[in-house]
Amino acid sequence: MQEEQIVFPTEPHVAEVNARTMILFGKEKCGKTTALTKLENCLIIDTEEGTRLIDALALKVPEDRGPVGKMTWLKRVGEKLIEDGKKYDYIALDTLSEVNDWAEWSGTFRYMNSIQGKSFNRIKDSKGLPIKGGEYLDPTSDDYQSVHSLPDGNGYKWSREEVIRVFELFKKAANKCVIFVCHIEDKFLALADAKELVVPTQLALTGKLREMLPRKVDVIGYVYNEKGEIKVNFTSSEQKTGGTRAKHLIGYNGELDWTKVFI
């Protein structure tokens, strides 16, 4: 086997200016999808029918499929975008929160087909025990379980891996930048008097994904609507996820103007 040649740099590389990966998150109906339609040559992968009443360059998820089928379709879309040579400058996955929900069941199905899951969601024998490698239970059955039901939270990695696979795939699919859109949910902060402060600015993702995915992108922006104007905040605080590696967006909190986001 030929030894791999590693060449170490002798000079600093020239930094890129614009983000290649971005998370935009905000409340429902705050204008995230509308803003994306204003970004030139941006393909929106619409998972929630968010573009139905908006003129948009959009690809909609087939409505006649369940979560596992939708996840399979989405992975194929990502592969096809790469195979076709990155036709779009920007791609927006709208929303990653919806994909996160599909992942619970596609992760369940993948676990059922693993060595560890040969008895999971299987029909039972005369003694009431699941038959290892037997027929699958009907997903509508009361006995059908999510992989999240596994002891000690061990099942969450199966759904988490599904989301990360989609995330890593789509990172390679755009010519300039991939934008992952998320909803928000309540974040509970402990106060000194043993009370809790509820702040609705946490990414609507499951468990460790809330921390893992923000570390993998260049820019995170909180989208909000102020008196009918769509704005974005790229700053971070204890109450709100945010931040940027793109120098021109440091401290930016204002109009969501794509000519300022991508310069």
DRENDO-1510 file (C-alpha; in Angstrom, 1 decimal, always signed):
<recs>
REC; n; res; u; v; w
REC; 1; MET; +0.0; +0.0; +0.0 .
REC; 2; GLN; +1.4; +3.3; -1.1 .
REC; 3; GLU; +2.1; +5.8; +1.8 .
REC; 4; GLU; -0.2; +8.8; +1.7 .
REC; 5; GLN; +1.6; +12.1; +1.0 .
REC; 6; ILE; +0.8; +14.9; +3.3 .
REC; 7; VAL; +1.9; +18.4; +2.3 .
REC; 8; PHE; +1.9; +21.0; +5.1 .
REC; 9; PRO; +1.2; +24.6; +4.4 .
REC; 10; THR; +3.9; +27.2; +4.4 .
REC; 11; GLU; +1.6; +30.3; +4.2 .
REC; 12; PRO; -1.9; +31.2; +5.5 .
REC; 13; HIS; -4.7; +30.5; +3.1 .
REC; 14; VAL; -6.9; +33.3; +1.9 .
REC; 15; ALA; -10.2; +33.3; +3.8 .
REC; 16; GLU; -13.5; +33.0; +2.1 .
REC; 17; VAL; -16.0; +35.8; +2.6 .
REC; 18; ASN; -19.4; +34.3; +2.5 .
REC; 19; ALA; -21.0; +31.4; +4.4 .
REC; 20; ARG; -21.3; +28.0; +2.7 .
REC; 21; THR; -23.7; +26.6; +5.3 .
REC; 22; MET; -26.4; +28.5; +7.3 .
REC; 23; ILE; -29.2; +27.8; +9.8 .
REC; 24; LEU; -32.1; +30.3; +9.8 .
REC; 25; PHE; -34.6; +29.7; +12.6 .
REC; 26; GLY; -37.7; +31.6; +13.8 .
REC; 27; LYS; -41.3; +31.4; +14.8 .
REC; 28; GLU; -43.9; +29.9; +12.3 .
REC; 29; LYS; -45.2; +32.4; +9.8 .
REC; 30; CYS; -42.5; +35.0; +10.6 .
REC; 31; GLY; -41.4; +35.2; +6.9 .
REC; 32; LYS; -38.6; +32.7; +6.6 .
REC; 33; THR; -39.9; +31.1; +3.5 .
REC; 34; THR; -41.0; +34.4; +1.9 .
REC; 35; ALA; -37.5; +35.7; +2.4 .
REC; 36; LEU; -36.0; +32.7; +0.7 .
REC; 37; THR; -38.0; +33.3; -2.4 .
REC; 38; LYS; -36.2; +36.6; -2.8 .
REC; 39; LEU; -32.8; +34.9; -3.0 .
REC; 40; GLU; -31.8; +34.5; -6.6 .
REC; 41; ASN; -31.4; +30.9; -7.9 .
REC; 42; CYS; -32.4; +29.4; -4.6 .
REC; 43; LEU; -34.1; +26.0; -4.8 .
REC; 44; ILE; -36.5; +25.5; -1.8 .
REC; 45; ILE; -37.0; +21.9; -0.7 .
REC; 46; ASP; -40.5; +22.4; +0.7 .
REC; 47; THR; -41.3; +19.8; +3.4 .
REC; 48; GLU; -44.3; +21.6; +4.9 .
REC; 49; GLU; -46.3; +23.1; +2.0 .
REC; 50; GLY; -44.8; +26.5; +3.0 .
REC; 51; THR; -44.6; +27.7; -0.7 .
REC; 52; ARG; -48.1; +26.8; -1.7 .
REC; 53; LEU; -49.3; +30.4; -1.5 .
REC; 54; ILE; -46.0; +32.0; -2.6 .
REC; 55; ASP; -44.4; +32.2; -6.0 .
REC; 56; ALA; -41.3; +30.1; -5.5 .
REC; 57; LEU; -38.6; +28.0; -7.1 .
REC; 58; ALA; -39.6; +25.0; -5.1 .
REC; 59; LEU; -39.6; +21.2; -5.0 .
REC; 60; LYS; -42.3; +19.7; -2.8 .
REC; 61; VAL; -42.2; +16.5; -0.9 .
REC; 62; PRO; -44.6; +13.9; -2.2 .
REC; 63; GLU; -47.7; +14.0; +0.0 .
REC; 64; ASP; -48.6; +10.3; -0.5 .
REC; 65; ARG; -45.6; +9.0; +1.4 .
REC; 66; GLY; -45.1; +8.3; +5.1 .
REC; 67; PRO; -42.1; +9.6; +7.1 .
REC; 68; VAL; -39.8; +6.7; +6.0 .
REC; 69; GLY; -40.7; +7.2; +2.4 .
REC; 70; LYS; -40.3; +11.0; +2.6 .
REC; 71; MET; -36.8; +10.6; +4.1 .
REC; 72; THR; -35.8; +8.1; +1.4 .
REC; 73; TRP; -37.1; +10.5; -1.2 .
REC; 74; LEU; -35.2; +13.4; +0.4 .
REC; 75; LYS; -31.9; +11.6; +0.4 .
REC; 76; ARG; -32.4; +10.7; -3.3 .
REC; 77; VAL; -33.0; +14.4; -4.0 .
REC; 78; GLY; -29.7; +15.4; -2.4 .
REC; 79; GLU; -27.9; +12.7; -4.3 .
REC; 80; LYS; -29.5; +13.8; -7.6 .
REC; 81; LEU; -28.6; +17.5; -7.0 .
REC; 82; ILE; -24.9; +16.5; -6.6 .
REC; 83; GLU; -25.0; +14.2; -9.6 .
REC; 84; ASP; -26.4; +17.0; -11.8 .
REC; 85; GLY; -23.5; +19.2; -11.0 .
REC; 86; LYS; -24.9; +21.8; -8.5 .
REC; 87; LYS; -27.3; +23.7; -10.8 .
REC; 88; TYR; -28.4; +26.0; -8.0 .
REC; 89; ASP; -26.4; +28.6; -6.2 .
REC; 90; TYR; -28.4; +28.2; -3.1 .
REC; 91; ILE; -30.5; +25.4; -1.7 .
REC; 92; ALA; -32.9; +25.8; +1.3 .
REC; 93; LEU; -34.2; +22.8; +3.2 .
REC; 94; ASP; -37.4; +24.2; +4.6 .
REC; 95; THR; -37.7; +22.8; +7.2 .
REC; 96; LEU; -35.0; +20.7; +8.9 .
REC; 97; SER; -37.4; +20.5; +11.9 .
REC; 98; GLU; -39.9; +18.5; +9.8 .
REC; 99; VAL; -37.1; +16.3; +8.6 .
REC; 100; ASN; -36.2; +15.8; +12.3 .
REC; 101; ASP; -39.7; +14.4; +12.9 .
REC; 102; TRP; -39.4; +12.0; +9.9 .
REC; 103; ALA; -36.1; +10.8; +11.3 .
REC; 104; GLU; -37.7; +9.3; +14.4 .
REC; 105; TRP; -39.5; +6.8; +12.1 .
REC; 106; SER; -36.8; +6.3; +9.5 .
REC; 107; GLY; -34.4; +5.7; +12.4 .
REC; 108; THR; -36.9; +3.2; +13.8 .
REC; 109; PHE; -37.0; +1.4; +10.5 .
REC; 110; ARG; -33.2; +1.3; +10.2 .
REC; 111; TYR; -32.9; +0.0; +13.7 .
REC; 112; MET; -35.4; -2.8; +12.9 .
REC; 113; ASN; -33.2; -3.8; +10.1 .
REC; 114; SER; -30.0; -3.8; +12.2 .
REC; 115; ILE; -28.5; -6.8; +14.1 .
REC; 116; GLN; -29.6; -5.1; +17.4 .
REC; 117; GLY; -33.2; -4.6; +16.3 .
REC; 118; LYS; -34.1; -8.0; +14.9 .
REC; 119; SER; -36.8; -8.4; +17.6 .
REC; 120; PHE; -38.0; -4.8; +17.5 .
REC; 121; ASN; -41.6; -4.2; +16.3 .
REC; 122; ARG; -42.0; -7.9; +15.2 .
REC; 123; ILE; -45.0; -10.1; +15.5 .
REC; 124; LYS; -45.2; -12.3; +18.6 .
REC; 125; ASP; -45.2; -16.0; +19.1 .
REC; 126; SER; -47.7; -18.0; +21.1 .
REC; 127; LYS; -45.9; -17.0; +24.3 .
REC; 128; GLY; -46.3; -13.3; +23.5 .
REC; 129; LEU; -42.6; -12.9; +22.7 .
REC; 130; PRO; -41.4; -11.0; +19.5 .
REC; 131; ILE; -40.1; -13.4; +16.8 .
REC; 132; LYS; -36.5; -12.5; +16.0 .
REC; 133; GLY; -36.3; -11.7; +12.3 .
REC; 134; GLY; -40.1; -12.2; +12.0 .
REC; 135; GLU; -42.6; -10.1; +10.1 .
REC; 136; TYR; -42.9; -6.4; +11.0 .
REC; 137; LEU; -45.8; -5.2; +13.0 .
REC; 138; ASP; -48.2; -2.9; +11.2 .
REC; 139; PRO; -47.1; +0.7; +11.9 .
REC; 140; THR; -50.7; +1.6; +12.9 .
REC; 141; SER; -50.6; -1.1; +15.6 .
REC; 142; ASP; -50.8; +0.0; +19.2 .
REC; 143; ASP; -47.7; -2.2; +19.8 .
REC; 144; TYR; -45.6; -0.5; +17.2 .
REC; 145; GLN; -42.9; +1.6; +19.0 .
REC; 146; SER; -40.5; +4.4; +18.2 .
REC; 147; VAL; -36.8; +3.7; +18.5 .
REC; 148; HIS; -36.9; +6.5; +21.1 .
REC; 149; SER; -38.5; +4.1; +23.5 .
REC; 150; LEU; -35.3; +2.1; +23.9 .
REC; 151; PRO; -33.8; +2.1; +27.4 .
REC; 152; ASP; -31.5; +4.8; +28.6 .
REC; 153; GLY; -32.1; +7.0; +25.5 .
REC; 154; ASN; -30.1; +4.6; +23.3 .
REC; 155; GLY; -32.6; +4.9; +20.4 .
REC; 156; TYR; -32.0; +8.6; +19.8 .
REC; 157; LYS; -28.8; +8.0; +18.0 .
REC; 158; TRP; -30.6; +6.2; +15.3 .
REC; 159; SER; -32.8; +9.2; +14.5 .
REC; 160; ARG; -30.0; +11.6; +15.1 .
REC; 161; GLU; -27.8; +9.8; +12.5 .
REC; 162; GLU; -30.7; +10.1; +9.9 .
REC; 163; VAL; -30.8; +13.9; +10.3 .
REC; 164; ILE; -27.0; +14.2; +10.2 .
REC; 165; ARG; -26.9; +12.1; +6.9 .
REC; 166; VAL; -29.3; +14.5; +5.3 .
REC; 167; PHE; -27.4; +17.5; +6.7 .
REC; 168; GLU; -24.1; +16.3; +5.4 .
REC; 169; LEU; -25.5; +15.3; +2.0 .
REC; 170; PHE; -27.2; +18.7; +1.3 .
REC; 171; LYS; -24.0; +20.5; +2.4 .
REC; 172; LYS; -22.5; +19.3; -0.8 .
REC; 173; ALA; -25.5; +20.0; -3.0 .
REC; 174; ALA; -25.3; +23.8; -3.6 .
REC; 175; ASN; -22.9; +25.9; -5.6 .
REC; 176; LYS; -22.6; +28.6; -3.0 .
REC; 177; CYS; -24.6; +28.0; +0.2 .
REC; 178; VAL; -27.1; +25.6; +1.8 .
REC; 179; ILE; -29.6; +27.1; +4.2 .
REC; 180; PHE; -31.3; +24.9; +6.8 .
REC; 181; VAL; -34.5; +26.3; +8.1 .
REC; 182; CYS; -35.7; +25.5; +11.6 .
REC; 183; HIS; -38.7; +26.3; +13.8 .
REC; 184; ILE; -38.2; +27.3; +17.4 .
REC; 185; GLU; -39.4; +25.9; +20.6 .
REC; 186; ASP; -39.4; +27.0; +24.3 .
REC; 187; LYS; -36.0; +27.0; +26.1 .
REC; 188; PHE; -36.1; +26.7; +29.9 .
REC; 189; LEU; -33.5; +28.7; +31.8 .
REC; 190; ALA; -32.9; +28.2; +35.5 .
REC; 191; LEU; -33.0; +31.3; +37.6 .
REC; 192; ALA; -31.3; +32.0; +41.0 .
REC; 193; ASP; -34.6; +31.8; +42.9 .
REC; 194; ALA; -35.2; +28.2; +41.7 .
REC; 195; LYS; -37.7; +29.4; +39.2 .
REC; 196; GLU; -37.6; +28.9; +35.4 .
REC; 197; LEU; -37.6; +31.5; +32.6 .
REC; 198; VAL; -39.2; +30.3; +29.4 .
REC; 199; VAL; -37.5; +31.8; +26.3 .
REC; 200; PRO; -38.9; +30.6; +22.9 .
REC; 201; THR; -35.6; +30.7; +21.0 .
REC; 202; GLN; -34.3; +27.1; +21.0 .
REC; 203; LEU; -34.0; +25.2; +17.7 .
REC; 204; ALA; -36.8; +22.7; +17.2 .
REC; 205; LEU; -34.6; +19.7; +16.9 .
REC; 206; THR; -34.3; +16.6; +19.0 .
REC; 207; GLY; -31.8; +16.3; +21.9 .
REC; 208; LYS; -28.1; +16.6; +21.0 .
REC; 209; LEU; -28.9; +17.8; +17.5 .
REC; 210; ARG; -29.6; +21.3; +19.0 .
REC; 211; GLU; -25.9; +21.5; +19.9 .
REC; 212; MET; -24.3; +19.4; +17.2 .
REC; 213; LEU; -25.7; +21.1; +14.0 .
REC; 214; PRO; -25.0; +24.7; +15.0 .
REC; 215; ARG; -21.4; +23.7; +15.4 .
REC; 216; LYS; -21.3; +22.4; +11.8 .
REC; 217; VAL; -22.5; +25.6; +10.0 .
REC; 218; ASP; -20.8; +28.9; +9.3 .
REC; 219; VAL; -23.8; +31.2; +10.2 .
REC; 220; ILE; -26.8; +30.9; +12.5 .
REC; 221; GLY; -29.5; +33.6; +12.3 .
REC; 222; TYR; -32.7; +34.2; +14.2 .
REC; 223; VAL; -35.4; +35.5; +11.8 .
REC; 224; TYR; -38.2; +37.7; +13.1 .
REC; 225; ASN; -40.9; +40.0; +11.9 .
REC; 226; GLU; -41.0; +43.6; +13.2 .
REC; 227; LYS; -43.9; +45.7; +12.0 .
REC; 228; GLY; -44.2; +43.7; +8.8 .
REC; 229; GLU; -40.5; +43.8; +8.0 .
REC; 230; ILE; -38.5; +40.5; +7.9 .
REC; 231; LYS; -35.3; +40.9; +9.9 .
REC; 232; VAL; -32.5; +38.6; +11.0 .
REC; 233; ASN; -30.2; +38.6; +14.1 .
REC; 234; PHE; -26.9; +36.9; +13.8 .
REC; 235; THR; -25.8; +37.8; +17.3 .
REC; 236; SER; -25.7; +35.2; +20.2 .
REC; 237; SER; -26.8; +35.4; +23.8 .
REC; 238; GLU; -27.5; +33.1; +26.7 .
REC; 239; GLN; -31.2; +33.2; +25.7 .
REC; 240; LYS; -30.7; +32.8; +22.0 .
REC; 241; THR; -28.7; +30.6; +19.6 .
REC; 242; GLY; -26.8; +32.6; +17.0 .
REC; 243; GLY; -23.4; +33.5; +15.7 .
REC; 244; THR; -21.3; +33.8; +12.5 .
REC; 245; ARG; -17.9; +33.0; +11.1 .
REC; 246; ALA; -18.5; +35.4; +8.3 .
REC; 247; LYS; -16.8; +38.7; +9.4 .
REC; 248; HIS; -19.2; +41.0; +7.7 .
REC; 249; LEU; -22.2; +39.6; +9.6 .
REC; 250; ILE; -20.7; +39.9; +13.1 .
REC; 251; GLY; -23.1; +42.0; +15.2 .
REC; 252; TYR; -25.6; +42.2; +12.4 .
REC; 253; ASN; -29.2; +42.6; +13.5 .
REC; 254; GLY; -31.5; +44.2; +10.9 .
REC; 255; GLU; -33.3; +43.7; +7.6 .
REC; 256; LEU; -32.9; +40.3; +6.0 .
REC; 257; ASP; -31.3; +41.7; +2.8 .
REC; 258; TRP; -29.6; +39.0; +0.8 .
REC; 259; THR; -27.2; +41.5; -0.7 .
REC; 260; LYS; -25.9; +42.2; +2.8 .
REC; 261; VAL; -25.9; +38.5; +3.8 .
REC; 262; PHE; -23.9; +37.4; +0.7 .
REC; 263; ILE; -21.6; +40.1; -0.5 .
</recs>
